[in-house]
Amino acid sequence: MIELISAQPAWFWLCLGGLLLIAELLGTGGYLLWSGVAAVAVAIIALVLPFIGWEWQGILFAILTIVSAVLWRKWLSLRKNPQADDVNQKSHQLIGRKVRLISDTDEGFSRVKLADGSWRAYSEIPLKAGTEVVITSVDGITLHVKPSHDGNSLEPSDQ
């Protein structure tokens, strides 16, 4: 068996990579993925450069496994997921949206049309109906709004 492996090292690495990737599919959570990819890469290198000894192939496998895992971790850390904190708080995804007031503010409170319903809105400054506002925060079922920097328009919108 050892003679067969040493005679055909590319097939050994290809089989090892395939087995590691199959094991990854069974649900290891990413632990075997990069080892499997590294084994397949070593198989390709062993096909292209058949004079490389098994010692160097093992070292190359170890280095490729570590490098690929470190690069993957670095790539994941650079990815930004802005909605990760508000996954279960759908109302917080409304922050930053522009809407129009349905009525004038009365003691700071008004209503805004959003999708197919209306929400209670609060503004610290008096505003007229039709003013475009930006949602700045959500407090229960009340949206805190401020006037949009685009200006105040008295035309109603079709939202």
Wavefront OBJ file of the C-alpha trace (Angstrom):
o trace
v 0.000 0.000 0.000
v 2.840 2.406 0.863
v 4.453 1.637 -2.491
v 1.203 2.494 -4.273
v 0.890 5.791 -2.409
v 4.479 6.749 -3.107
v 4.072 5.785 -6.787
v 0.926 7.894 -7.260
v 1.015 10.744 -4.694
v -1.409 12.947 -6.641
v -4.148 10.323 -6.332
v -3.490 10.017 -2.613
v -3.880 13.772 -2.083
v -6.947 13.884 -4.333
v -8.607 11.051 -2.392
v -7.670 12.625 0.947
v -9.067 15.986 -0.192
v -12.259 14.342 -1.397
v -12.714 12.475 1.882
v -12.127 15.653 3.901
v -14.629 17.590 1.786
v -17.213 14.793 2.121
v -16.661 14.783 5.888
v -17.205 18.559 5.828
v -20.551 18.025 4.113
v -21.603 15.829 7.035
v -21.614 18.902 9.234
v -18.313 19.682 10.895
v -18.897 23.423 10.664
v -15.983 24.471 8.483
v -13.161 22.649 10.246
v -12.319 20.262 7.413
v -13.109 22.520 4.459
v -9.724 24.196 4.258
v -7.822 20.974 4.862
v -9.748 19.395 1.992
v -9.061 22.340 -0.289
v -5.363 22.232 0.651
v -5.209 18.483 -0.105
v -6.759 19.021 -3.537
v -4.266 21.842 -4.190
v -1.376 19.553 -3.228
v -2.795 16.904 -5.588
v -2.730 19.410 -8.452
v 0.804 20.476 -7.544
v 1.884 16.798 -7.357
v 0.467 16.243 -10.857
v 2.261 19.281 -12.264
v 5.522 18.734 -10.359
v 5.861 14.923 -9.884
v 9.468 15.161 -8.646
v 8.459 16.713 -5.286
v 8.985 14.194 -2.466
v 6.312 13.172 0.008
v 8.023 15.148 2.786
v 7.658 18.401 0.865
v 4.105 17.489 -0.100
v 3.229 17.052 3.589
v 4.847 20.369 4.468
v 3.024 22.048 1.573
v -0.261 20.523 2.768
v 0.263 21.860 6.300
v 1.231 25.323 5.065
v -1.695 25.540 2.619
v -4.132 24.411 5.324
v -2.958 27.073 7.764
v -2.730 29.836 5.154
v -6.181 29.129 3.730
v -7.773 28.987 7.201
v -6.095 32.253 8.263
v -7.090 34.011 5.032
v -10.685 32.787 5.407
v -10.833 34.045 8.997
v -9.396 37.419 7.947
v -11.924 37.698 5.119
v -14.789 36.917 7.508
v -13.601 39.533 9.994
v -13.481 42.201 7.270
v -17.052 41.528 6.174
v -19.503 43.907 7.759
v -23.014 42.797 8.652
v -24.850 45.975 9.668
v -28.113 44.204 10.469
v -26.600 41.601 12.788
v -27.640 43.496 15.942
v -31.240 44.034 14.843
v -32.076 40.605 13.469
v -35.075 40.103 15.757
v -36.061 43.785 15.907
v -37.637 44.523 12.536
v -38.738 47.996 13.597
v -35.095 49.064 14.042
v -34.532 48.431 10.342
v -36.747 51.474 9.712
v -34.084 53.866 11.022
v -32.846 56.112 8.232
v -35.918 55.737 5.989
v -37.609 58.835 4.639
v -41.377 59.148 5.086
v -43.996 61.904 4.964
v -46.186 63.162 7.771
v -49.904 62.522 7.341
v -50.970 65.262 9.749
v -49.541 68.323 11.501
v -47.698 67.644 14.742
v -49.796 68.152 17.868
v -47.645 68.482 21.008
v -44.875 66.767 19.043
v -46.934 63.783 17.885
v -48.184 63.025 14.401
v -48.640 60.035 12.075
v -46.578 58.881 9.124
v -47.547 56.619 6.253
v -45.230 53.648 5.981
v -45.912 50.763 3.579
v -49.614 49.906 3.903
v -50.150 51.368 7.371
v -49.502 54.407 9.503
v -47.224 54.763 12.482
v -47.189 57.181 15.398
v -44.372 59.689 15.003
v -42.755 62.124 17.411
v -40.829 65.252 16.478
v -39.235 67.747 18.824
v -40.057 70.604 16.469
v -43.493 71.435 15.043
v -43.972 70.174 11.475
v -46.727 70.467 8.885
v -48.511 67.613 7.123
v -46.668 66.432 4.013
v -43.226 67.242 5.435
v -40.612 64.688 4.476
v -38.945 63.359 7.620
v -36.234 60.830 8.442
v -36.737 58.166 11.099
v -33.972 58.591 13.693
v -34.972 56.016 16.313
v -37.754 53.675 17.383
v -39.305 53.647 20.840
v -41.887 50.885 21.059
v -44.490 51.799 18.446
v -43.405 55.436 18.193
v -41.017 56.557 15.489
v -38.799 59.507 16.404
v -38.362 61.677 13.331
v -36.610 64.831 12.236
v -37.062 66.875 9.066
v -35.230 65.581 6.025
v -32.271 67.677 4.913
v -33.817 67.795 1.414
v -36.259 70.398 2.618
v -39.885 70.464 3.685
v -42.381 69.751 0.974
v -46.094 70.130 1.546
v -46.931 67.676 -1.228
v -48.230 64.311 -0.066
v -46.327 61.265 -1.304
v -47.619 57.948 -2.569
v -45.812 55.512 -0.269
l 1 2 3 4 5 6 7 8 9 10 11 12 13 14 15 16 17 18 19 20 21 22 23 24 25 26 27 28 29 30 31 32 33 34 35 36 37 38 39 40 41 42 43 44 45 46 47 48 49 50 51 52 53 54 55 56 57 58 59 60 61 62 63 64 65 66 67 68 69 70 71 72 73 74 75 76 77 78 79 80 81 82 83 84 85 86 87 88 89 90 91 92 93 94 95 96 97 98 99 100 101 102 103 104 105 106 107 108 109 110 111 112 113 114 115 116 117 118 119 120 121 122 123 124 125 126 127 128 129 130 131 132 133 134 135 136 137 138 139 140 141 142 143 144 145 146 147 148 149 150 151 152 153 154 155 156 157 158 159
